[in-house]
Amino acid sequence: MFNTTSDIPGLGIALTLVEIWLAGLLPSNVLGKRLIDKGDTLLTRAPLIGSIYSPVKQFIETVVSLGEKESFNRVVLTEYPSDWRWMLGFVTGEIELDDAGNIGKCVFVPTLPNPATGWTVIFLPDKVRNTRLSVEKTMRLIVSSGLVIPDALKTMGNYDLREEVLRCIPTDPNHDKT
């Protein structure tokens, strides 16, 4: 008879590894894909969870697919929603504005607390300032509501974030600094 009070050394680790293996195996067969689809449907239809799950899932799928297409890979500063109010955004594409061939930059400006939400704003090229900031570090900055700024100021690439912002934003001697 099996004694349930005794410990079997390594059993917990072995079972954990088997569970991880099974979780990886699950989506690779038809039955697993159906189970994942059913779980996805349940999460989407759940009253509170669905309203959060669906947009986050759509955003992640969009970012992953855009990463393959060389979009969503440039971080810019934009004067939005008004002059001298600078926001970080991600260039998602370009659009022809008129028959004369004027091109506008499509910029996704994320919002807090969920950066999967935000606005896609079309800017004239002179209203978009390119930065050398990486998408990954910029997302960390946004998701943390700016709490990662102290570390970012020291280690964002090989330069200072303040220096980068000042490089991108033109100075206006007539602008009130108060």
NUVO-975812 format. One line per field, with one value per atom (N, C-alpha, C, O, CB): residue number from 1; atom name; x, y, z. Coordinates in steps of 0.2 Angstrom, whole numbers, plus 5000, padded with zeros to 4 digits. Glycine has a CB too. Layout:
% NUVO-975812
k	(NUM  ...)
a	(CA  ...)
east	(X  ...)
north	(Y  ...)
up	(Z  ...)
This chain:
% NUVO-975812
k	(1  1  1  1  1  2  2  2  2  2  3  3  3  3  3  4  4  4  4  4  5  5  5  5  5  6  6  6  6  6  7  7  7  7  7  8  8  8  8  8  9  9  9  9  9  10  10  10  10  10  11  11  11  11  11  12  12  12  12  12  13  13  13  13  13  14  14  14  14  14  15  15  15  15  15  16  16  16  16  16  17  17  17  17  17  18  18  18  18  18  19  19  19  19  19  20  20  20  20  20  21  21  21  21  21  22  22  22  22  22  23  23  23  23  23  24  24  24  24  24  25  25  25  25  25  26  26  26  26  26  27  27  27  27  27  28  28  28  28  28  29  29  29  29  29  30  30  30  30  30  31  31  31  31  31  32  32  32  32  32  33  33  33  33  33  34  34  34  34  34  35  35  35  35  35  36  36  36  36  36  37  37  37  37  37  38  38  38  38  38  39  39  39  39  39  40  40  40  40  40  41  41  41  41  41  42  42  42  42  42  43  43  43  43  43  44  44  44  44  44  45  45  45  45  45  46  46  46  46  46  47  47  47  47  47  48  48  48  48  48  49  49  49  49  49  50  50  50  50  50  51  51  51  51  51  52  52  52  52  52  53  53  53  53  53  54  54  54  54  54  55  55  55  55  55  56  56  56  56  56  57  57  57  57  57  58  58  58  58  58  59  59  59  59  59  60  60  60  60  60  61  61  61  61  61  62  62  62  62  62  63  63  63  63  63  64  64  64  64  64  65  65  65  65  65  66  66  66  66  66  67  67  67  67  67  68  68  68  68  68  69  69  69  69  69  70  70  70  70  70  71  71  71  71  71  72  72  72  72  72  73  73  73  73  73  74  74  74  74  74  75  75  75  75  75  76  76  76  76  76  77  77  77  77  77  78  78  78  78  78  79  79  79  79  79  80  80  80  80  80  81  81  81  81  81  82  82  82  82  82  83  83  83  83  83  84  84  84  84  84  85  85  85  85  85  86  86  86  86  86  87  87  87  87  87  88  88  88  88  88  89  89  89  89  89  90  90  90  90  90  91  91  91  91  91  92  92  92  92  92  93  93  93  93  93  94  94  94  94  94  95  95  95  95  95  96  96  96  96  96  97  97  97  97  97  98  98  98  98  98  99  99  99  99  99  100  100  100  100  100  101  101  101  101  101  102  102  102  102  102  103  103  103  103  103  104  104  104  104  104  105  105  105  105  105  106  106  106  106  106  107  107  107  107  107  108  108  108  108  108  109  109  109  109  109  110  110  110  110  110  111  111  111  111  111  112  112  112  112  112  113  113  113  113  113  114  114  114  114  114  115  115  115  115  115  116  116  116  116  116  117  117  117  117  117  118  118  118  118  118  119  119  119  119  119  120  120  120  120  120  121  121  121  121  121  122  122  122  122  122  123  123  123  123  123  124  124  124  124  124  125  125  125  125  125  126  126  126  126  126  127  127  127  127  127  128  128  128  128  128  129  129  129  129  129  130  130  130  130  130  131  131  131  131  131  132  132  132  132  132  133  133  133  133  133  134  134  134  134  134  135  135  135  135  135  136  136  136  136  136  137  137  137  137  137  138  138  138  138  138  139  139  139  139  139  140  140  140  140  140  141  141  141  141  141  142  142  142  142  142  143  143  143  143  143  144  144  144  144  144  145  145  145  145  145  146  146  146  146  146  147  147  147  147  147  148  148  148  148  148  149  149  149  149  149  150  150  150  150  150  151  151  151  151  151  152  152  152  152  152  153  153  153  153  153  154  154  154  154  154  155  155  155  155  155  156  156  156  156  156  157  157  157  157  157  158  158  158  158  158  159  159  159  159  159  160  160  160  160  160  161  161  161  161  161  162  162  162  162  162  163  163  163  163  163  164  164  164  164  164  165  165  165  165  165  166  166  166  166  166  167  167  167  167  167  168  168  168  168  168  169  169  169  169  169  170  170  170  170  170  171  171  171  171  171  172  172  172  172  172  173  173  173  173  173  174  174  174  174  174  175  175  175  175  175  176  176  176  176  176  177  177  177  177  177  178  178  178  178  178)
a	(N  CA  C  O  CB  N  CA  C  O  CB  N  CA  C  O  CB  N  CA  C  O  CB  N  CA  C  O  CB  N  CA  C  O  CB  N  CA  C  O  CB  N  CA  C  O  CB  N  CA  C  O  CB  N  CA  C  O  CB  N  CA  C  O  CB  N  CA  C  O  CB  N  CA  C  O  CB  N  CA  C  O  CB  N  CA  C  O  CB  N  CA  C  O  CB  N  CA  C  O  CB  N  CA  C  O  CB  N  CA  C  O  CB  N  CA  C  O  CB  N  CA  C  O  CB  N  CA  C  O  CB  N  CA  C  O  CB  N  CA  C  O  CB  N  CA  C  O  CB  N  CA  C  O  CB  N  CA  C  O  CB  N  CA  C  O  CB  N  CA  C  O  CB  N  CA  C  O  CB  N  CA  C  O  CB  N  CA  C  O  CB  N  CA  C  O  CB  N  CA  C  O  CB  N  CA  C  O  CB  N  CA  C  O  CB  N  CA  C  O  CB  N  CA  C  O  CB  N  CA  C  O  CB  N  CA  C  O  CB  N  CA  C  O  CB  N  CA  C  O  CB  N  CA  C  O  CB  N  CA  C  O  CB  N  CA  C  O  CB  N  CA  C  O  CB  N  CA  C  O  CB  N  CA  C  O  CB  N  CA  C  O  CB  N  CA  C  O  CB  N  CA  C  O  CB  N  CA  C  O  CB  N  CA  C  O  CB  N  CA  C  O  CB  N  CA  C  O  CB  N  CA  C  O  CB  N  CA  C  O  CB  N  CA  C  O  CB  N  CA  C  O  CB  N  CA  C  O  CB  N  CA  C  O  CB  N  CA  C  O  CB  N  CA  C  O  CB  N  CA  C  O  CB  N  CA  C  O  CB  N  CA  C  O  CB  N  CA  C  O  CB  N  CA  C  O  CB  N  CA  C  O  CB  N  CA  C  O  CB  N  CA  C  O  CB  N  CA  C  O  CB  N  CA  C  O  CB  N  CA  C  O  CB  N  CA  C  O  CB  N  CA  C  O  CB  N  CA  C  O  CB  N  CA  C  O  CB  N  CA  C  O  CB  N  CA  C  O  CB  N  CA  C  O  CB  N  CA  C  O  CB  N  CA  C  O  CB  N  CA  C  O  CB  N  CA  C  O  CB  N  CA  C  O  CB  N  CA  C  O  CB  N  CA  C  O  CB  N  CA  C  O  CB  N  CA  C  O  CB  N  CA  C  O  CB  N  CA  C  O  CB  N  CA  C  O  CB  N  CA  C  O  CB  N  CA  C  O  CB  N  CA  C  O  CB  N  CA  C  O  CB  N  CA  C  O  CB  N  CA  C  O  CB  N  CA  C  O  CB  N  CA  C  O  CB  N  CA  C  O  CB  N  CA  C  O  CB  N  CA  C  O  CB  N  CA  C  O  CB  N  CA  C  O  CB  N  CA  C  O  CB  N  CA  C  O  CB  N  CA  C  O  CB  N  CA  C  O  CB  N  CA  C  O  CB  N  CA  C  O  CB  N  CA  C  O  CB  N  CA  C  O  CB  N  CA  C  O  CB  N  CA  C  O  CB  N  CA  C  O  CB  N  CA  C  O  CB  N  CA  C  O  CB  N  CA  C  O  CB  N  CA  C  O  CB  N  CA  C  O  CB  N  CA  C  O  CB  N  CA  C  O  CB  N  CA  C  O  CB  N  CA  C  O  CB  N  CA  C  O  CB  N  CA  C  O  CB  N  CA  C  O  CB  N  CA  C  O  CB  N  CA  C  O  CB  N  CA  C  O  CB  N  CA  C  O  CB  N  CA  C  O  CB  N  CA  C  O  CB  N  CA  C  O  CB  N  CA  C  O  CB  N  CA  C  O  CB  N  CA  C  O  CB  N  CA  C  O  CB  N  CA  C  O  CB  N  CA  C  O  CB  N  CA  C  O  CB  N  CA  C  O  CB  N  CA  C  O  CB  N  CA  C  O  CB  N  CA  C  O  CB  N  CA  C  O  CB  N  CA  C  O  CB  N  CA  C  O  CB  N  CA  C  O  CB  N  CA  C  O  CB  N  CA  C  O  CB  N  CA  C  O  CB  N  CA  C  O  CB  N  CA  C  O  CB  N  CA  C  O  CB  N  CA  C  O  CB  N  CA  C  O  CB  N  CA  C  O  CB  N  CA  C  O  CB  N  CA  C  O  CB  N  CA  C  O  CB  N  CA  C  O  CB  N  CA  C  O  CB  N  CA  C  O  CB  N  CA  C  O  CB  N  CA  C  O  CB  N  CA  C  O  CB  N  CA  C  O  CB  N  CA  C  O  CB  N  CA  C  O  CB  N  CA  C  O  CB  N  CA  C  O  CB  N  CA  C  O  CB  N  CA  C  O  CB  N  CA  C  O  CB  N  CA  C  O  CB)
east	(5004  5000  5004  5010  4995  5002  5006  5005  4999  5004  5011  5010  5010  5015  5016  5005  5004  5007  5008  4997  5010  5013  5021  5024  5012  5023  5031  5032  5028  5034  5038  5040  5044  5047  5044  5042  5046  5051  5048  5042  5057  5062  5062  5062  5069  5061  5061  5054  5054  5066  5049  5043  5040  5037  5038  5040  5037  5041  5037  5038  5047  5051  5049  5048  5058  5049  5047  5040  5039  5047  5035  5028  5028  5024  5023  5031  5031  5034  5031  5036  5039  5042  5037  5037  5049  5034  5029  5023  5021  5026  5021  5016  5018  5014  5014  5024  5027  5027  5025  5034  5029  5030  5023  5022  5033  5018  5011  5008  5004  5007  5009  5007  5010  5006  5009  5016  5019  5016  5016  5026  5015  5012  5005  5003  5013  5001  4994  4992  4988  4991  4995  4993  4996  4994  4996  5000  5003  4998  5000  5009  4992  4988  4981  4979  4988  4977  4970  4966  4962  4966  4966  4962  4965  4960  4963  4971  4974  4972  4970  4981  4972  4970  4962  4960  4971  4958  4951  4950  4946  4947  4954  4953  4955  4952  4958  4961  4963  4958  4956  4970  4955  4949  4943  4941  4947  4942  4936  4938  4933  4934  4944  4946  4946  4944  4953  4948  4948  4941  4940  4951  4936  4929  4926  4923  4925  4928  4926  4928  4924  4928  4935  4937  4934  4933  4945  4933  4930  4923  4921  4930  4919  4912  4911  4906  4908  4916  4916  4914  4918  4922  4909  4907  4913  4914  4902  4917  4922  4928  4932  4923  4930  4937  4937  4942  4938  4931  4931  4932  4936  4924  4930  4931  4939  4941  4927  4942  4950  4954  4958  4952  4952  4955  4955  4961  4952  4950  4949  4954  4957  4942  4953  4958  4965  4969  4956  4967  4974  4976  4982  4975  4972  4974  4975  4980  4969  4970  4971  4977  4980  4964  4978  4984  4991  4995  4985  4991  4997  4998  5003  4997  4992  4993  4995  4999  4986  4992  4994  5001  5005  4990  5004  5011  5015  5021  5013  5014  5018  5018  5023  5015  5012  5012  5015  5018  5004  5015  5018  5025  5029  5015  5028  5035  5038  5044  5036  5034  5036  5036  5040  5032  5033  5032  5036  5035  5025  5040  5045  5041  5043  5048  5035  5031  5031  5034  5024  5029  5029  5036  5037  5024  5041  5048  5051  5057  5051  5048  5051  5047  5041  5051  5051  5048  5049  5055  5051  5044  5044  5041  5037  5040  5043  5040  5035  5037  5045  5029  5024  5021  5021  5019  5020  5016  5009  5005  5018  5007  5000  4998  5001  4999  4992  4986  4987  4983  4980  4992  4993  5000  5004  4989  5002  5009  5012  5009  5009  5018  5022  5020  5021  5023  5016  5014  5016  5013  5006  5022  5026  5024  5024  5033  5022  5020  5024  5026  5013  5026  5029  5024  5018  5033  5026  5022  5026  5032  5017  5022  5025  5023  5017  5024  5027  5025  5023  5026  5031  5017  5014  5013  5011  5007  5014  5014  5013  5014  5008  5012  5011  5005  5002  5017  5002  4996  4996  4998  4989  4993  4993  4987  4982  4993  4989  4984  4980  4974  4987  4983  4979  4982  4986  4979  4979  4981  4988  4991  4976  4990  4997  5002  5008  4997  5001  5006  5008  5013  5011  5005  5008  5006  5001  5004  5011  5011  5011  5014  5018  5006  5006  5008  5008  4998  5011  5014  5008  5005  5020  5007  5002  5006  5010  4998  5004  5007  5002  4997  5011  5004  5000  5002  5008  5000  4998  5000  4996  4990  4997  5000  4997  4994  4997  5002  4990  4987  4988  4990  4980  4987  4988  4981  4977  4992  4980  4985  4986  4990  4983  4982  4983  4986  4982  4976  4992  4995  4992  4994  5002  4988  4985  4979  4977  4982  4977  4972  4976  4982  4967  4973  4977  4973  4968  4984  4977  4974  4979  4985  4973  4977  4981  4980  4974  4979  4985  4984  4989  4994  4987  4986  4990  4993  4989  4985  5000  5003  5007  5008  5009  5007  5012  5019  5021  5011  5023  5030  5034  5038  5034  5033  5037  5034  5037  5036  5029  5026  5028  5027  5019  5033  5035  5043  5046  5033  5045  5052  5055  5053  5054  5059  5062  5067  5070  5066  5067  5071  5075  5074  5067  5080  5084  5082  5086  5092  5076  5074  5071  5068  5068  5072  5070  5062  5060  5074  5059  5052  5051  5046  5049  5055  5055  5055  5051  5060  5061  5062  5056  5055  5069  5054  5049  5042  5039  5047  5041  5035  5035  5031  5034  5041  5042  5041  5038  5050  5044  5043  5035  5033  5046  5032  5024  5020  5016  5022  5022  5018  5019  5014  5020  5025  5026  5024  5026  5034  5021  5019  5025  5024  5014  5030  5036  5040  5045  5034  5038  5042  5049  5053  5038  5050  5057  5061  5067  5056  5059  5063  5070  5075  5060  5071  5078  5083  5088  5077  5081  5085  5086  5091  5082  5081  5081  5086  5089  5074  5086  5090  5098  5102  5089  5099  5106  5108  5114  5107  5103  5105  5101  5102  5104  5097  5094  5098  5100  5088  5100  5106  5112  5114  5104  5116  5122  5121  5126  5128  5115  5114  5109  5105  5112  5108  5103  5097  5096  5106  5091  5085  5083  5080  5079  5085  5084  5088  5085  5087  5094  5098  5094  5093  5105  5091  5087  5081  5080  5085  5077  5071  5073  5070  5067  5078  5081  5083  5082  5086  5086  5089  5083  5083  5093  5077  5072  5067  5064  5068  5067  5062  5065  5070  5059  5063  5066  5065  5060  5063  5070  5069  5066  5067  5076  5062  5058  5060  5057  5050  5064  5066  5059  5060  5071  5054  5048  5043  5038  5045  5045  5040  5041  5047  5042  5036  5036  5038  5035  5029  5043  5046  5043  5045  5053  5038  5035  5029  5026  5032)
north	(4994  5000  5006  5006  5000  5011  5018  5022  5023  5021  5024  5029  5036  5038  5027  5039  5046  5051  5057  5048  5049  5054  5055  5059  5052  5050  5050  5055  5055  5043  5058  5062  5058  5053  5068  5059  5056  5061  5066  5052  5060  5065  5066  5062  5064  5073  5074  5074  5076  5070  5071  5070  5077  5077  5067  5082  5089  5092  5094  5093  5091  5094  5090  5092  5093  5083  5079  5080  5081  5071  5081  5083  5090  5090  5082  5094  5101  5101  5104  5106  5097  5097  5093  5095  5093  5088  5085  5089  5089  5078  5093  5098  5103  5105  5102  5106  5111  5107  5111  5113  5101  5098  5097  5098  5091  5095  5094  5101  5101  5091  5106  5113  5115  5118  5118  5113  5115  5110  5112  5114  5104  5099  5101  5099  5092  5104  5105  5109  5106  5109  5114  5118  5115  5117  5125  5110  5107  5101  5099  5104  5100  5095  5098  5103  5088  5094  5097  5098  5103  5092  5093  5093  5099  5102  5086  5100  5105  5112  5116  5105  5113  5119  5120  5126  5119  5115  5116  5118  5122  5109  5115  5117  5124  5128  5112  5126  5133  5138  5143  5134  5136  5140  5141  5146  5137  5135  5135  5140  5144  5128  5139  5144  5151  5155  5142  5152  5159  5162  5167  5159  5158  5160  5161  5166  5154  5157  5158  5164  5168  5152  5166  5172  5178  5183  5172  5177  5183  5185  5190  5182  5179  5180  5182  5184  5174  5181  5182  5190  5194  5180  5192  5199  5204  5208  5199  5203  5208  5206  5211  5208  5200  5198  5199  5201  5190  5198  5199  5206  5207  5197  5211  5218  5220  5224  5222  5216  5217  5213  5215  5216  5206  5201  5202  5202  5194  5204  5205  5211  5209  5206  5217  5222  5220  5222  5228  5217  5216  5210  5211  5213  5205  5200  5203  5202  5195  5207  5211  5215  5215  5215  5219  5223  5219  5220  5227  5213  5209  5206  5206  5204  5203  5200  5206  5204  5197  5212  5217  5219  5219  5223  5219  5221  5216  5217  5222  5209  5204  5204  5203  5197  5205  5205  5211  5210  5204  5217  5223  5222  5225  5229  5219  5218  5214  5215  5214  5210  5206  5210  5209  5200  5216  5220  5226  5231  5221  5227  5233  5239  5244  5234  5238  5244  5243  5238  5243  5249  5249  5248  5246  5244  5251  5250  5256  5256  5246  5262  5268  5272  5273  5273  5275  5279  5286  5288  5277  5290  5297  5301  5299  5298  5307  5312  5317  5319  5317  5318  5322  5327  5326  5317  5333  5338  5336  5338  5345  5333  5331  5331  5328  5324  5333  5336  5343  5345  5335  5347  5354  5355  5351  5358  5361  5363  5363  5365  5370  5361  5361  5356  5356  5367  5351  5345  5339  5337  5345  5336  5331  5324  5323  5332  5320  5313  5308  5310  5312  5302  5297  5293  5292  5292  5291  5287  5283  5283  5292  5278  5273  5274  5274  5266  5275  5276  5269  5264  5278  5269  5263  5262  5257  5262  5268  5268  5275  5280  5264  5276  5282  5282  5276  5284  5288  5288  5294  5299  5288  5293  5299  5303  5301  5296  5310  5314  5317  5319  5320  5318  5322  5320  5316  5329  5322  5321  5323  5321  5323  5328  5331  5327  5328  5338  5321  5317  5318  5315  5316  5323  5324  5318  5315  5330  5316  5310  5312  5317  5306  5309  5309  5303  5298  5310  5304  5299  5296  5300  5301  5290  5287  5285  5281  5281  5288  5287  5285  5288  5294  5279  5276  5279  5279  5269  5283  5286  5282  5283  5294  5278  5274  5278  5283  5268  5275  5278  5274  5268  5280  5277  5273  5271  5275  5276  5266  5262  5256  5252  5259  5256  5250  5253  5256  5247  5252  5254  5251  5253  5254  5246  5243  5247  5247  5236  5252  5257  5264  5265  5259  5268  5274  5277  5275  5273  5281  5285  5283  5283  5292  5283  5283  5290  5292  5277  5294  5301  5301  5299  5306  5305  5306  5313  5318  5306  5313  5320  5321  5317  5319  5328  5330  5328  5329  5338  5327  5325  5330  5327  5324  5336  5341  5341  5344  5348  5338  5337  5331  5330  5337  5327  5321  5321  5322  5314  5320  5320  5313  5310  5325  5311  5304  5304  5309  5302  5298  5297  5291  5288  5297  5290  5284  5279  5274  5286  5280  5276  5269  5269  5279  5264  5257  5257  5260  5252  5253  5251  5248  5250  5247  5243  5239  5244  5244  5234  5248  5252  5258  5260  5255  5260  5265  5262  5265  5268  5256  5253  5252  5253  5246  5250  5250  5256  5257  5247  5261  5268  5270  5273  5273  5268  5270  5265  5268  5269  5259  5254  5256  5255  5247  5258  5260  5267  5269  5259  5270  5277  5282  5286  5277  5280  5284  5282  5286  5291  5277  5275  5272  5272  5270  5270  5267  5273  5272  5262  5279  5285  5285  5286  5291  5284  5285  5280  5282  5284  5274  5269  5270  5270  5262  5273  5274  5280  5280  5276  5285  5290  5288  5291  5296  5283  5281  5276  5276  5277  5272  5266  5265  5260  5260  5270  5269  5270  5275  5275  5264  5264  5266  5265  5268  5270  5273  5281  5285  5272  5283  5290  5292  5287  5293  5298  5300  5302  5305  5306  5300  5301  5309  5311  5298  5312  5320  5323  5327  5323  5320  5323  5321  5325  5320  5315  5313  5318  5320  5306  5319  5323  5330  5333  5323  5333  5340  5340  5345  5342  5335  5334  5335  5338  5328  5331  5331  5337  5339  5325  5340  5346  5352  5354  5346  5356  5363  5367  5367  5366  5372  5377  5383  5385  5378  5386  5392  5397  5397  5391  5402  5407  5411  5414  5412  5411  5415  5411  5414  5417  5404  5400  5401  5401  5393  5402  5403  5397  5392  5406  5397  5391  5390  5385  5392  5393  5392  5387  5386  5399)
up	(5000  5000  5000  5003  5006  4996  4996  5002  5004  4989  5005  5011  5008  5005  5015  5009  5007  5011  5009  5006  5017  5021  5020  5022  5028  5016  5014  5008  5004  5014  5008  5002  4997  4999  5004  4991  4986  4983  4980  4980  4984  4982  4974  4970  4984  4972  4965  4961  4956  4961  4965  4962  4960  4954  4966  4964  4962  4956  4951  4968  4955  4949  4943  4938  4951  4944  4938  4936  4930  4940  4940  4938  4935  4930  4944  4938  4935  4928  4923  4939  4926  4920  4915  4909  4920  4917  4913  4911  4906  4917  4916  4915  4910  4905  4922  4910  4906  4899  4894  4908  4898  4892  4889  4883  4893  4893  4891  4888  4883  4896  4892  4890  4883  4879  4895  4882  4875  4870  4864  4876  4872  4867  4865  4859  4870  4869  4869  4862  4858  4874  4861  4855  4848  4843  4855  4848  4842  4839  4834  4844  4842  4839  4839  4842  4843  4835  4834  4840  4841  4829  4844  4850  4855  4858  4854  4855  4859  4856  4860  4859  4850  4847  4848  4849  4839  4848  4850  4857  4858  4848  4861  4869  4870  4873  4873  4866  4867  4864  4867  4863  4858  4855  4860  4861  4849  4863  4868  4874  4876  4871  4877  4882  4880  4884  4885  4874  4871  4871  4873  4864  4869  4868  4875  4876  4865  4880  4887  4890  4893  4891  4889  4891  4888  4891  4890  4881  4878  4880  4880  4870  4881  4883  4891  4893  4881  4895  4902  4903  4900  4906  4907  4907  4909  4905  4913  4914  4916  4912  4910  4923  4912  4909  4902  4899  4911  4898  4891  4889  4884  4889  4893  4891  4891  4888  4895  4895  4896  4891  4888  4903  4891  4888  4880  4877  4889  4877  4870  4867  4863  4868  4870  4867  4868  4864  4871  4874  4876  4871  4868  4883  4869  4865  4858  4854  4864  4856  4849  4848  4843  4848  4854  4853  4853  4849  4860  4857  4856  4850  4847  4862  4847  4840  4835  4830  4838  4836  4831  4831  4826  4832  4838  4838  4836  4833  4846  4837  4835  4827  4824  4837  4824  4816  4814  4808  4814  4817  4814  4815  4811  4818  4820  4821  4815  4813  4827  4812  4806  4800  4795  4805  4800  4794  4795  4791  4793  4799  4800  4802  4801  4794  4805  4808  4815  4818  4805  4818  4826  4828  4834  4829  4825  4827  4828  4830  4822  4827  4828  4834  4834  4822  4839  4844  4842  4840  4851  4843  4841  4847  4851  4834  4847  4851  4847  4841  4855  4849  4845  4850  4856  4843  4847  4850  4850  4845  4847  4855  4856  4863  4867  4852  4865  4860  4859  4855  4864  4861  4859  4859  4861  4864  4857  4856  4863  4868  4853  4863  4869  4874  4880  4872  4872  4876  4872  4867  4877  4875  4871  4873  4879  4871  4869  4870  4866  4860  4869  4869  4866  4862  4864  4871  4856  4851  4847  4847  4847  4843  4839  4832  4831  4842  4827  4820  4818  4819  4816  4815  4813  4805  4803  4816  4802  4795  4792  4796  4793  4786  4782  4778  4776  4778  4777  4773  4769  4770  4778  4763  4758  4760  4760  4750  4761  4763  4758  4759  4767  4752  4747  4740  4739  4747  4735  4728  4726  4721  4723  4730  4729  4731  4730  4732  4734  4737  4744  4746  4732  4747  4754  4759  4758  4757  4762  4766  4774  4776  4765  4777  4785  4788  4785  4786  4794  4798  4803  4807  4802  4803  4807  4814  4813  4804  4819  4826  4831  4832  4828  4834  4839  4846  4848  4840  4849  4856  4861  4862  4856  4865  4870  4876  4877  4872  4880  4886  4892  4891  4885  4898  4904  4907  4905  4909  4911  4913  4908  4909  4920  4903  4898  4891  4888  4897  4890  4884  4877  4872  4884  4878  4872  4870  4864  4874  4874  4872  4870  4872  4877  4866  4864  4858  4856  4863  4855  4849  4843  4844  4850  4837  4831  4828  4826  4826  4828  4826  4820  4819  4831  4815  4809  4809  4810  4802  4809  4810  4803  4799  4815  4802  4796  4799  4804  4795  4794  4796  4800  4804  4789  4799  4804  4811  4815  4801  4812  4819  4823  4829  4819  4819  4822  4823  4818  4818  4829  4830  4832  4836  4836  4827  4828  4835  4836  4822  4838  4844  4843  4838  4850  4847  4847  4852  4854  4847  4855  4860  4857  4852  4864  4861  4859  4860  4865  4862  4856  4858  4865  4868  4852  4866  4872  4878  4883  4872  4878  4884  4885  4890  4884  4879  4879  4882  4886  4872  4880  4883  4890  4894  4880  4893  4900  4903  4909  4902  4900  4903  4903  4908  4899  4898  4898  4903  4907  4891  4903  4907  4914  4918  4906  4916  4923  4925  4931  4924  4921  4922  4923  4927  4928  4921  4921  4927  4929  4922  4931  4937  4935  4940  4941  4929  4927  4925  4923  4922  4925  4923  4926  4923  4924  4933  4936  4933  4931  4943  4932  4929  4921  4919  4929  4918  4911  4910  4905  4908  4914  4913  4913  4910  4919  4917  4918  4912  4910  4924  4910  4906  4899  4896  4909  4897  4891  4885  4883  4890  4883  4877  4880  4886  4871  4877  4879  4880  4879  4875  4881  4882  4887  4889  4875  4888  4894  4891  4885  4897  4894  4891  4891  4886  4895  4896  4896  4890  4886  4902  4888  4882  4876  4871  4882  4876  4870  4869  4863  4870  4874  4874  4871  4867  4880  4875  4873  4866  4862  4878  4863  4856  4851  4846  4855  4853  4849  4849  4844  4850  4855  4855  4854  4857  4862  4849  4848  4854  4857  4841  4855  4860  4857  4852  4863  4861  4859  4865  4870  4858  4863  4868  4870  4876  4865  4866  4868  4873  4875  4862  4873  4877  4885  4887  4875  4888  4895  4899  4898  4898  4903  4906  4913  4916  4907  4915  4921  4921  4926  4924)
